[in-house]
Amino acid sequence: METWISFITDVGFPVAVTFYLLHRVEGKLNQLIESIHALPERMK
């Protein structure tokens, strides 16, 4: 938690929120890609 606080004070709140949201979206995109790759097998 201390690293997040020092990061926010260094770069600013909007940048910290942007990085946090990008990190969350990346995980969702990886799940979506895996689902798309598995789709042809499920359609057989």
N, CA, C and O of each residue as an XYZ file, in Angstrom:
176
protein
N       0.819     -1.192      0.000
C       0.000      0.000      0.000
C       0.865      1.259      0.000
O       0.499      2.277     -0.586
N       2.000      1.174      0.655
C       2.880      2.348      0.720
C       3.432      2.701     -0.656
O       3.636      3.874     -0.968
N       3.672      1.682     -1.477
C       4.180      1.964     -2.817
C       3.124      2.677     -3.654
O       3.461      3.540     -4.466
N       1.835      2.324     -3.465
C       0.766      3.020     -4.204
C       0.683      4.481     -3.787
O       0.494      5.357     -4.631
N       0.820      4.744     -2.522
C       0.736      6.127     -2.041
C       1.895      6.951     -2.588
O       1.699      8.083     -3.031
N       3.099      6.392     -2.557
C       4.242      7.132     -3.094
C       4.113      7.306     -4.606
O       4.530      8.327     -5.153
N       3.534      6.305     -5.285
C       3.318      6.408     -6.729
C       2.331      7.521     -7.043
O       2.543      8.294     -7.978
N       1.259      7.608     -6.273
C       0.245      8.649     -6.494
C       0.833     10.030     -6.268
O       0.558     10.955     -7.031
N       1.638     10.176     -5.227
C       2.225     11.490     -4.966
C       3.244     11.870     -6.031
O       3.441     13.056     -6.297
N       3.900     10.877     -6.649
C       4.890     11.170     -7.679
C       4.261     11.544     -9.017
O       4.685     12.515     -9.645
N       3.274     10.804     -9.456
C       2.742     11.008    -10.811
C       1.356     11.639    -10.847
O       0.913     12.101    -11.898
N       0.688     11.662     -9.743
C      -0.626     12.280     -9.716
C      -1.740     11.248     -9.714
O      -1.581     10.123    -10.186
N      -2.859     11.666     -9.174
C      -4.001     10.770     -9.026
C      -4.564     10.275    -10.352
O      -4.817      9.076    -10.465
N      -4.780     11.125    -11.374
C      -5.351     10.620    -12.628
C      -4.488      9.557    -13.306
O      -5.018      8.601    -13.872
N      -3.200      9.710    -13.254
C      -2.309      8.726    -13.874
C      -2.375      7.410    -13.110
O      -2.383      6.342    -13.722
N      -2.421      7.470    -11.804
C      -2.508      6.250    -10.998
C      -3.815      5.513    -11.274
O      -3.817      4.288    -11.389
N      -4.922      6.239    -11.382
C      -6.208      5.613    -11.684
C      -6.180      4.995    -13.076
O      -6.722      3.908    -13.276
N      -5.567      5.660    -14.028
C      -5.468      5.131    -15.386
C      -4.690      3.823    -15.412
O      -5.117      2.865    -16.057
N      -3.562      3.767    -14.724
C      -2.787      2.528    -14.679
C      -3.567      1.410    -14.006
O      -3.506      0.261    -14.444
N      -4.295      1.729    -12.954
C      -5.097      0.723    -12.266
C      -6.174      0.162    -13.196
O      -6.371     -1.052    -13.257
N      -6.861      1.031    -13.908
C      -7.914      0.582    -14.818
C      -7.346     -0.212    -15.984
O      -7.943     -1.204    -16.401
N      -6.210      0.203    -16.513
C      -5.578     -0.556    -17.591
C      -5.170     -1.951    -17.122
O      -5.276     -2.920    -17.873
N      -4.713     -2.045    -15.902
C      -4.335     -3.344    -15.348
C      -5.558     -4.256    -15.241
O      -5.466     -5.447    -15.539
N      -6.684     -3.718    -14.825
C      -7.911     -4.515    -14.717
C      -8.428     -4.922    -16.087
O      -8.874     -6.054    -16.271
N      -8.373     -4.009    -17.048
C      -8.867     -4.309    -18.396
C      -8.001     -5.383    -19.048
O      -8.511     -6.217    -19.796
N      -6.707     -5.371    -18.772
C      -5.810     -6.364    -19.356
C      -6.232     -7.780    -18.962
O      -6.229     -8.686    -19.795
N      -6.591     -7.965    -17.709
C      -7.037     -9.273    -17.259
C      -8.315     -9.710    -17.962
O      -8.456    -10.876    -18.331
N      -9.236     -8.786    -18.145
C     -10.489     -9.105    -18.831
C     -10.231     -9.433    -20.300
O     -10.869    -10.326    -20.856
N      -9.310     -8.724    -20.924
C      -8.992     -8.997    -22.323
C      -8.355    -10.373    -22.490
O      -8.628    -11.067    -23.470
N      -7.516    -10.768    -21.551
C      -6.912    -12.100    -21.617
C      -7.978    -13.180    -21.518
O      -7.905    -14.186    -22.224
N      -8.964    -12.987    -20.653
C     -10.069    -13.944    -20.556
C     -10.862    -13.993    -21.846
O     -11.261    -15.072    -22.286
N     -11.095    -12.848    -22.456
C     -11.840    -12.787    -23.707
C     -11.093    -13.505    -24.829
O     -11.702    -14.226    -25.618
N      -9.789    -13.312    -24.900
C      -8.981    -13.963    -25.932
C      -9.023    -15.478    -25.759
O      -9.160    -16.211    -26.739
N      -8.904    -15.952    -24.514
C      -8.968    -17.392    -24.260
C     -10.332    -17.946    -24.657
O     -10.414    -19.045    -25.206
N     -11.394    -17.209    -24.392
C     -12.741    -17.665    -24.758
C     -12.903    -17.735    -26.267
O     -13.532    -18.658    -26.785
N     -12.346    -16.778    -26.963
C     -12.443    -16.768    -28.425
C     -11.668    -17.936    -29.019
O     -12.119    -18.549    -29.986
N     -10.512    -18.247    -28.452
C      -9.723    -19.376    -28.939
C     -10.428    -20.708    -28.679
O     -10.287    -21.643    -29.467
N     -11.175    -20.803    -27.597
C     -11.862    -22.048    -27.241
C     -13.188    -22.192    -27.987
O     -13.768    -23.278    -27.983
N     -13.671    -21.158    -28.612
C     -14.976    -21.180    -29.263
C     -15.091    -22.217    -30.387
O     -16.107    -22.911    -30.442
N     -14.118    -22.360    -31.279
C     -14.269    -23.372    -32.343
C     -14.410    -24.798    -31.792
O     -15.154    -25.606    -32.348
N     -13.703    -25.103    -30.709
C     -13.810    -26.437    -30.120
C     -15.192    -26.671    -29.539
O     -15.717    -27.782    -29.608
N     -15.785    -25.625    -28.965
C     -17.102    -25.760    -28.367
C     -18.203    -25.877    -29.425
O     -19.269    -26.434    -29.161
N     -17.946    -25.365    -30.589
C     -18.973    -25.383    -31.644
C     -19.017    -26.721    -32.383
O     -19.937    -26.958    -33.166
N     -18.047    -27.590    -32.148
C     -18.017    -28.895    -32.827
C     -19.044    -29.836    -32.266
O     -19.153    -30.974    -32.722
